[in-house]
Amino acid sequence: MTDHKVFNGYKIPYKYEVSWQLKEGDFNWLNLEITDLEYNTLNPYETK
């Protein structure tokens, strides 16, 4: 986790980096950034 952000009044970690440490050096296999957050919705599987 590399940073926090406030979504709907809640401060949560929203940027992540995941790496493996290999003999040849670090291998970054995931960069994740949450850009929007919805929860407790009536229709969780409905697309916009």
CHARMM-style PDB file with segment names, atoms N, HN, CA, C and O in Angstrom:
ATOM      1  N   MET     1       0.845  -1.149   0.000  1.00  0.00      PROA
ATOM      2  CA  MET     1       0.000   0.000   0.000  1.00  0.00      PROA
ATOM      3  C   MET     1       0.904   1.229   0.000  1.00  0.00      PROA
ATOM      4  O   MET     1       1.846   1.330   0.787  1.00  0.00      PROA
ATOM      5  N   THR     2       0.597   2.155  -0.897  1.00  0.00      PROA
ATOM      6  HN  THR     2      -0.167   2.073  -1.536  1.00  0.00      PROA
ATOM      7  CA  THR     2       1.483   3.312  -1.012  1.00  0.00      PROA
ATOM      8  C   THR     2       0.815   4.652  -0.731  1.00  0.00      PROA
ATOM      9  O   THR     2       1.504   5.662  -0.586  1.00  0.00      PROA
ATOM     10  N   ASP     3      -0.534   4.681  -0.650  1.00  0.00      PROA
ATOM     11  HN  ASP     3      -1.094   3.861  -0.768  1.00  0.00      PROA
ATOM     12  CA  ASP     3      -1.201   5.968  -0.409  1.00  0.00      PROA
ATOM     13  C   ASP     3      -2.624   5.737   0.082  1.00  0.00      PROA
ATOM     14  O   ASP     3      -3.197   4.664  -0.109  1.00  0.00      PROA
ATOM     15  N   HSD     4      -3.188   6.769   0.722  1.00  0.00      PROA
ATOM     16  HN  HSD     4      -2.723   7.640   0.878  1.00  0.00      PROA
ATOM     17  CA  HSD     4      -4.572   6.745   1.216  1.00  0.00      PROA
ATOM     18  C   HSD     4      -5.383   7.831   0.525  1.00  0.00      PROA
ATOM     19  O   HSD     4      -4.835   8.814   0.028  1.00  0.00      PROA
ATOM     20  N   LYS     5      -6.711   7.635   0.501  1.00  0.00      PROA
ATOM     21  HN  LYS     5      -7.156   6.835   0.905  1.00  0.00      PROA
ATOM     22  CA  LYS     5      -7.619   8.610  -0.076  1.00  0.00      PROA
ATOM     23  C   LYS     5      -8.963   8.496   0.645  1.00  0.00      PROA
ATOM     24  O   LYS     5      -9.290   7.438   1.182  1.00  0.00      PROA
ATOM     25  N   VAL     6      -9.740   9.578   0.658  1.00  0.00      PROA
ATOM     26  HN  VAL     6      -9.475  10.438   0.221  1.00  0.00      PROA
ATOM     27  CA  VAL     6     -11.048   9.567   1.315  1.00  0.00      PROA
ATOM     28  C   VAL     6     -12.124   9.277   0.265  1.00  0.00      PROA
ATOM     29  O   VAL     6     -12.251   9.992  -0.728  1.00  0.00      PROA
ATOM     30  N   PHE     7     -12.892   8.216   0.506  1.00  0.00      PROA
ATOM     31  HN  PHE     7     -12.788   7.635   1.313  1.00  0.00      PROA
ATOM     32  CA  PHE     7     -14.047   7.846  -0.311  1.00  0.00      PROA
ATOM     33  C   PHE     7     -15.267   7.835   0.595  1.00  0.00      PROA
ATOM     34  O   PHE     7     -15.297   7.107   1.588  1.00  0.00      PROA
ATOM     35  N   ASN     8     -16.274   8.638   0.263  1.00  0.00      PROA
ATOM     36  HN  ASN     8     -16.249   9.229  -0.543  1.00  0.00      PROA
ATOM     37  CA  ASN     8     -17.525   8.672   1.028  1.00  0.00      PROA
ATOM     38  C   ASN     8     -17.281   8.860   2.528  1.00  0.00      PROA
ATOM     39  O   ASN     8     -17.973   8.262   3.352  1.00  0.00      PROA
ATOM     40  N   GLY     9     -16.307   9.683   2.874  1.00  0.00      PROA
ATOM     41  HN  GLY     9     -15.745  10.168   2.204  1.00  0.00      PROA
ATOM     42  CA  GLY     9     -16.032   9.981   4.268  1.00  0.00      PROA
ATOM     43  C   GLY     9     -15.121   8.985   4.970  1.00  0.00      PROA
ATOM     44  O   GLY     9     -14.847   9.148   6.159  1.00  0.00      PROA
ATOM     45  N   TYR    10     -14.645   7.960   4.272  1.00  0.00      PROA
ATOM     46  HN  TYR    10     -14.868   7.828   3.306  1.00  0.00      PROA
ATOM     47  CA  TYR    10     -13.760   6.953   4.866  1.00  0.00      PROA
ATOM     48  C   TYR    10     -12.389   7.020   4.208  1.00  0.00      PROA
ATOM     49  O   TYR    10     -12.270   6.965   2.984  1.00  0.00      PROA
ATOM     50  N   LYS    11     -11.366   7.137   5.029  1.00  0.00      PROA
ATOM     51  HN  LYS    11     -11.463   7.181   6.023  1.00  0.00      PROA
ATOM     52  CA  LYS    11      -9.993   7.143   4.518  1.00  0.00      PROA
ATOM     53  C   LYS    11      -9.519   5.696   4.404  1.00  0.00      PROA
ATOM     54  O   LYS    11      -9.447   4.971   5.396  1.00  0.00      PROA
ATOM     55  N   ILE    12      -9.198   5.289   3.172  1.00  0.00      PROA
ATOM     56  HN  ILE    12      -9.256   5.877   2.366  1.00  0.00      PROA
ATOM     57  CA  ILE    12      -8.761   3.913   2.937  1.00  0.00      PROA
ATOM     58  C   ILE    12      -7.493   3.902   2.084  1.00  0.00      PROA
ATOM     59  O   ILE    12      -7.231   4.862   1.359  1.00  0.00      PROA
ATOM     60  N   PRO    13      -6.700   2.826   2.161  1.00  0.00      PROA
ATOM     61  CA  PRO    13      -5.590   2.686   1.224  1.00  0.00      PROA
ATOM     62  C   PRO    13      -6.151   2.464  -0.173  1.00  0.00      PROA
ATOM     63  O   PRO    13      -7.062   1.656  -0.351  1.00  0.00      PROA
ATOM     64  N   TYR    14      -5.618   3.172  -1.166  1.00  0.00      PROA
ATOM     65  HN  TYR    14      -4.878   3.829  -1.021  1.00  0.00      PROA
ATOM     66  CA  TYR    14      -6.176   3.056  -2.509  1.00  0.00      PROA
ATOM     67  C   TYR    14      -5.137   2.773  -3.586  1.00  0.00      PROA
ATOM     68  O   TYR    14      -5.503   2.496  -4.728  1.00  0.00      PROA
ATOM     69  N   LYS    15      -3.860   2.837  -3.253  1.00  0.00      PROA
ATOM     70  HN  LYS    15      -3.563   3.062  -2.325  1.00  0.00      PROA
ATOM     71  CA  LYS    15      -2.806   2.509  -4.221  1.00  0.00      PROA
ATOM     72  C   LYS    15      -1.958   1.383  -3.639  1.00  0.00      PROA
ATOM     73  O   LYS    15      -1.550   1.414  -2.478  1.00  0.00      PROA
ATOM     74  N   TYR    16      -1.710   0.391  -4.487  1.00  0.00      PROA
ATOM     75  HN  TYR    16      -2.042   0.366  -5.430  1.00  0.00      PROA
ATOM     76  CA  TYR    16      -0.953  -0.775  -4.056  1.00  0.00      PROA
ATOM     77  C   TYR    16       0.090  -1.137  -5.095  1.00  0.00      PROA
ATOM     78  O   TYR    16      -0.122  -0.952  -6.293  1.00  0.00      PROA
ATOM     79  N   GLU    17       1.207  -1.650  -4.634  1.00  0.00      PROA
ATOM     80  HN  GLU    17       1.379  -1.801  -3.661  1.00  0.00      PROA
ATOM     81  CA  GLU    17       2.233  -2.227  -5.498  1.00  0.00      PROA
ATOM     82  C   GLU    17       2.645  -3.552  -4.873  1.00  0.00      PROA
ATOM     83  O   GLU    17       2.918  -3.625  -3.675  1.00  0.00      PROA
ATOM     84  N   VAL    18       2.688  -4.613  -5.702  1.00  0.00      PROA
ATOM     85  HN  VAL    18       2.466  -4.554  -6.675  1.00  0.00      PROA
ATOM     86  CA  VAL    18       3.081  -5.932  -5.215  1.00  0.00      PROA
ATOM     87  C   VAL    18       4.261  -6.400  -6.055  1.00  0.00      PROA
ATOM     88  O   VAL    18       4.207  -6.393  -7.285  1.00  0.00      PROA
ATOM     89  N   SER    19       5.329  -6.806  -5.373  1.00  0.00      PROA
ATOM     90  HN  SER    19       5.373  -6.812  -4.374  1.00  0.00      PROA
ATOM     91  CA  SER    19       6.544  -7.245  -6.069  1.00  0.00      PROA
ATOM     92  C   SER    19       7.067  -8.543  -5.483  1.00  0.00      PROA
ATOM     93  O   SER    19       6.859  -8.838  -4.306  1.00  0.00      PROA
ATOM     94  N   TRP    20       7.747  -9.313  -6.315  1.00  0.00      PROA
ATOM     95  HN  TRP    20       7.916  -9.073  -7.272  1.00  0.00      PROA
ATOM     96  CA  TRP    20       8.490 -10.471  -5.869  1.00  0.00      PROA
ATOM     97  C   TRP    20       9.959 -10.090  -5.867  1.00  0.00      PROA
ATOM     98  O   TRP    20      10.431  -9.397  -6.768  1.00  0.00      PROA
ATOM     99  N   GLN    21      10.669 -10.539  -4.865  1.00  0.00      PROA
ATOM    100  HN  GLN    21      10.285 -11.102  -4.132  1.00  0.00      PROA
ATOM    101  CA  GLN    21      12.109 -10.306  -4.818  1.00  0.00      PROA
ATOM    102  C   GLN    21      12.806 -11.542  -5.391  1.00  0.00      PROA
ATOM    103  O   GLN    21      12.861 -12.597  -4.757  1.00  0.00      PROA
ATOM    104  N   LEU    22      13.333 -11.384  -6.599  1.00  0.00      PROA
ATOM    105  HN  LEU    22      13.288 -10.528  -7.114  1.00  0.00      PROA
ATOM    106  CA  LEU    22      14.006 -12.473  -7.294  1.00  0.00      PROA
ATOM    107  C   LEU    22      15.516 -12.259  -7.269  1.00  0.00      PROA
ATOM    108  O   LEU    22      15.987 -11.173  -6.933  1.00  0.00      PROA
ATOM    109  N   LYS    23      16.268 -13.287  -7.621  1.00  0.00      PROA
ATOM    110  HN  LYS    23      15.886 -14.169  -7.894  1.00  0.00      PROA
ATOM    111  CA  LYS    23      17.728 -13.165  -7.696  1.00  0.00      PROA
ATOM    112  C   LYS    23      18.132 -12.059  -8.663  1.00  0.00      PROA
ATOM    113  O   LYS    23      19.096 -11.333  -8.418  1.00  0.00      PROA
ATOM    114  N   GLU    24      17.383 -11.933  -9.773  1.00  0.00      PROA
ATOM    115  HN  GLU    24      16.600 -12.522  -9.972  1.00  0.00      PROA
ATOM    116  CA  GLU    24      17.700 -10.952 -10.806  1.00  0.00      PROA
ATOM    117  C   GLU    24      17.282  -9.534 -10.418  1.00  0.00      PROA
ATOM    118  O   GLU    24      17.647  -8.569 -11.090  1.00  0.00      PROA
ATOM    119  N   GLY    25      16.517  -9.409  -9.334  1.00  0.00      PROA
ATOM    120  HN  GLY    25      16.221 -10.192  -8.788  1.00  0.00      PROA
ATOM    121  CA  GLY    25      16.018  -8.110  -8.899  1.00  0.00      PROA
ATOM    122  C   GLY    25      14.518  -8.181  -8.641  1.00  0.00      PROA
ATOM    123  O   GLY    25      13.900  -9.232  -8.814  1.00  0.00      PROA
ATOM    124  N   ASP    26      13.950  -7.086  -8.236  1.00  0.00      PROA
ATOM    125  HN  ASP    26      14.452  -6.233  -8.095  1.00  0.00      PROA
ATOM    126  CA  ASP    26      12.521  -7.048  -7.935  1.00  0.00      PROA
ATOM    127  C   ASP    26      11.691  -7.190  -9.209  1.00  0.00      PROA
ATOM    128  O   ASP    26      12.002  -6.590 -10.238  1.00  0.00      PROA
ATOM    129  N   PHE    27      10.627  -7.997  -9.120  1.00  0.00      PROA
ATOM    130  HN  PHE    27      10.375  -8.484  -8.284  1.00  0.00      PROA
ATOM    131  CA  PHE    27       9.690  -8.175 -10.222  1.00  0.00      PROA
ATOM    132  C   PHE    27       8.339  -7.639  -9.766  1.00  0.00      PROA
ATOM    133  O   PHE    27       7.678  -8.250  -8.926  1.00  0.00      PROA
ATOM    134  N   ASN    28       7.927  -6.504 -10.312  1.00  0.00      PROA
ATOM    135  HN  ASN    28       8.464  -6.007 -10.994  1.00  0.00      PROA
ATOM    136  CA  ASN    28       6.653  -5.895  -9.957  1.00  0.00      PROA
ATOM    137  C   ASN    28       5.565  -6.547 -10.795  1.00  0.00      PROA
ATOM    138  O   ASN    28       5.581  -6.446 -12.022  1.00  0.00      PROA
ATOM    139  N   TRP    29       4.612  -7.221 -10.136  1.00  0.00      PROA
ATOM    140  HN  TRP    29       4.599  -7.303  -9.139  1.00  0.00      PROA
ATOM    141  CA  TRP    29       3.572  -7.917 -10.895  1.00  0.00      PROA
ATOM    142  C   TRP    29       2.177  -7.333 -10.688  1.00  0.00      PROA
ATOM    143  O   TRP    29       1.224  -7.813 -11.303  1.00  0.00      PROA
ATOM    144  N   LEU    30       2.028  -6.313  -9.842  1.00  0.00      PROA
ATOM    145  HN  LEU    30       2.802  -5.923  -9.343  1.00  0.00      PROA
ATOM    146  CA  LEU    30       0.718  -5.691  -9.672  1.00  0.00      PROA
ATOM    147  C   LEU    30       0.861  -4.233  -9.286  1.00  0.00      PROA
ATOM    148  O   LEU    30       1.567  -3.907  -8.332  1.00  0.00      PROA
ATOM    149  N   ASN    31       0.194  -3.352 -10.020  1.00  0.00      PROA
ATOM    150  HN  ASN    31      -0.380  -3.617 -10.795  1.00  0.00      PROA
ATOM    151  CA  ASN    31      -0.015  -1.956  -9.655  1.00  0.00      PROA
ATOM    152  C   ASN    31      -1.521  -1.758  -9.649  1.00  0.00      PROA
ATOM    153  O   ASN    31      -2.167  -1.908 -10.686  1.00  0.00      PROA
ATOM    154  N   LEU    32      -2.087  -1.425  -8.499  1.00  0.00      PROA
ATOM    155  HN  LEU    32      -1.562  -1.303  -7.657  1.00  0.00      PROA
ATOM    156  CA  LEU    32      -3.532  -1.314  -8.358  1.00  0.00      PROA
ATOM    157  C   LEU    32      -3.888   0.046  -7.798  1.00  0.00      PROA
ATOM    158  O   LEU    32      -3.272   0.510  -6.838  1.00  0.00      PROA
ATOM    159  N   GLU    33      -4.889   0.694  -8.401  1.00  0.00      PROA
ATOM    160  HN  GLU    33      -5.390   0.317  -9.181  1.00  0.00      PROA
ATOM    161  CA  GLU    33      -5.385   1.966  -7.893  1.00  0.00      PROA
ATOM    162  C   GLU    33      -6.907   1.930  -7.887  1.00  0.00      PROA
ATOM    163  O   GLU    33      -7.525   1.719  -8.930  1.00  0.00      PROA
ATOM    164  N   ILE    34      -7.512   2.133  -6.730  1.00  0.00      PROA
ATOM    165  HN  ILE    34      -7.009   2.305  -5.883  1.00  0.00      PROA
ATOM    166  CA  ILE    34      -8.962   2.209  -6.606  1.00  0.00      PROA
ATOM    167  C   ILE    34      -9.368   3.629  -6.960  1.00  0.00      PROA
ATOM    168  O   ILE    34      -8.881   4.588  -6.362  1.00  0.00      PROA
ATOM    169  N   THR    35     -10.266   3.764  -7.938  1.00  0.00      PROA
ATOM    170  HN  THR    35     -10.662   2.985  -8.424  1.00  0.00      PROA
ATOM    171  CA  THR    35     -10.679   5.090  -8.399  1.00  0.00      PROA
ATOM    172  C   THR    35     -12.095   5.448  -7.962  1.00  0.00      PROA
ATOM    173  O   THR    35     -12.463   6.622  -7.959  1.00  0.00      PROA
ATOM    174  N   ASP    36     -12.892   4.445  -7.592  1.00  0.00      PROA
ATOM    175  HN  ASP    36     -12.593   3.491  -7.594  1.00  0.00      PROA
ATOM    176  CA  ASP    36     -14.267   4.683  -7.161  1.00  0.00      PROA
ATOM    177  C   ASP    36     -14.647   3.572  -6.201  1.00  0.00      PROA
ATOM    178  O   ASP    36     -14.180   2.442  -6.345  1.00  0.00      PROA
ATOM    179  N   LEU    37     -15.489   3.877  -5.223  1.00  0.00      PROA
ATOM    180  HN  LEU    37     -15.868   4.795  -5.106  1.00  0.00      PROA
ATOM    181  CA  LEU    37     -15.867   2.890  -4.232  1.00  0.00      PROA
ATOM    182  C   LEU    37     -17.347   3.024  -3.921  1.00  0.00      PROA
ATOM    183  O   LEU    37     -17.817   4.095  -3.536  1.00  0.00      PROA
ATOM    184  N   GLU    38     -18.079   1.929  -4.092  1.00  0.00      PROA
ATOM    185  HN  GLU    38     -17.697   1.059  -4.406  1.00  0.00      PROA
ATOM    186  CA  GLU    38     -19.485   1.866  -3.720  1.00  0.00      PROA
ATOM    187  C   GLU    38     -19.664   0.659  -2.802  1.00  0.00      PROA
ATOM    188  O   GLU    38     -19.014  -0.369  -2.990  1.00  0.00      PROA
ATOM    189  N   TYR    39     -20.532   0.784  -1.826  1.00  0.00      PROA
ATOM    190  HN  TYR    39     -21.060   1.620  -1.673  1.00  0.00      PROA
ATOM    191  CA  TYR    39     -20.784  -0.332  -0.926  1.00  0.00      PROA
ATOM    192  C   TYR    39     -22.215  -0.254  -0.426  1.00  0.00      PROA
ATOM    193  O   TYR    39     -22.834   0.810  -0.437  1.00  0.00      PROA
ATOM    194  N   ASN    40     -22.732  -1.393   0.013  1.00  0.00      PROA
ATOM    195  HN  ASN    40     -22.230  -2.258   0.022  1.00  0.00      PROA
ATOM    196  CA  ASN    40     -24.102  -1.507   0.512  1.00  0.00      PROA
ATOM    197  C   ASN    40     -25.110  -0.964  -0.490  1.00  0.00      PROA
ATOM    198  O   ASN    40     -26.044  -0.259  -0.105  1.00  0.00      PROA
ATOM    199  N   THR    41     -24.934  -1.281  -1.768  1.00  0.00      PROA
ATOM    200  HN  THR    41     -24.176  -1.854  -2.080  1.00  0.00      PROA
ATOM    201  CA  THR    41     -25.878  -0.829  -2.788  1.00  0.00      PROA
ATOM    202  C   THR    41     -27.003  -1.847  -2.926  1.00  0.00      PROA
ATOM    203  O   THR    41     -26.809  -3.021  -2.609  1.00  0.00      PROA
ATOM    204  N   LEU    42     -28.169  -1.423  -3.392  1.00  0.00      PROA
ATOM    205  HN  LEU    42     -28.326  -0.469  -3.649  1.00  0.00      PROA
ATOM    206  CA  LEU    42     -29.299  -2.314  -3.550  1.00  0.00      PROA
ATOM    207  C   LEU    42     -29.119  -3.284  -4.718  1.00  0.00      PROA
ATOM    208  O   LEU    42     -29.621  -4.407  -4.670  1.00  0.00      PROA
ATOM    209  N   ASN    43     -28.410  -2.864  -5.762  1.00  0.00      PROA
ATOM    210  HN  ASN    43     -28.002  -1.952  -5.802  1.00  0.00      PROA
ATOM    211  CA  ASN    43     -28.187  -3.672  -6.944  1.00  0.00      PROA
ATOM    212  C   ASN    43     -26.690  -3.805  -7.189  1.00  0.00      PROA
ATOM    213  O   ASN    43     -26.157  -3.134  -8.072  1.00  0.00      PROA
ATOM    214  N   PRO    44     -25.988  -4.665  -6.422  1.00  0.00      PROA
ATOM    215  CA  PRO    44     -24.525  -4.699  -6.528  1.00  0.00      PROA
ATOM    216  C   PRO    44     -24.000  -5.166  -7.882  1.00  0.00      PROA
ATOM    217  O   PRO    44     -22.855  -4.864  -8.218  1.00  0.00      PROA
ATOM    218  N   TYR    45     -24.797  -5.896  -8.677  1.00  0.00      PROA
ATOM    219  HN  TYR    45     -25.727  -6.142  -8.404  1.00  0.00      PROA
ATOM    220  CA  TYR    45     -24.290  -6.421  -9.944  1.00  0.00      PROA
ATOM    221  C   TYR    45     -24.796  -5.646 -11.155  1.00  0.00      PROA
ATOM    222  O   TYR    45     -24.559  -6.046 -12.295  1.00  0.00      PROA
ATOM    223  N   GLU    46     -25.474  -4.567 -10.916  1.00  0.00      PROA
ATOM    224  HN  GLU    46     -25.666  -4.242  -9.989  1.00  0.00      PROA
ATOM    225  CA  GLU    46     -25.975  -3.745 -12.010  1.00  0.00      PROA
ATOM    226  C   GLU    46     -24.835  -2.896 -12.561  1.00  0.00      PROA
ATOM    227  O   GLU    46     -24.111  -2.257 -11.798  1.00  0.00      PROA
ATOM    228  N   THR    47     -24.672  -2.886 -13.876  1.00  0.00      PROA
ATOM    229  HN  THR    47     -25.260  -3.406 -14.496  1.00  0.00      PROA
ATOM    230  CA  THR    47     -23.627  -2.065 -14.492  1.00  0.00      PROA
ATOM    231  C   THR    47     -24.178  -0.710 -14.855  1.00  0.00      PROA
ATOM    232  O   THR    47     -25.382  -0.541 -15.053  1.00  0.00      PROA
ATOM    233  N   LYS    48     -23.293   0.243 -14.939  1.00  0.00      PROA
ATOM    234  HN  LYS    48     -22.315   0.106 -14.778  1.00  0.00      PROA
ATOM    235  CA  LYS    48     -23.701   1.619 -15.271  1.00  0.00      PROA
ATOM    236  C   LYS    48     -23.662   1.837 -16.749  1.00  0.00      PROA
ATOM    237  OT1 LYS    48     -23.971   2.932 -17.219  1.00  0.00      PROA
TER     238      LYS     48
END
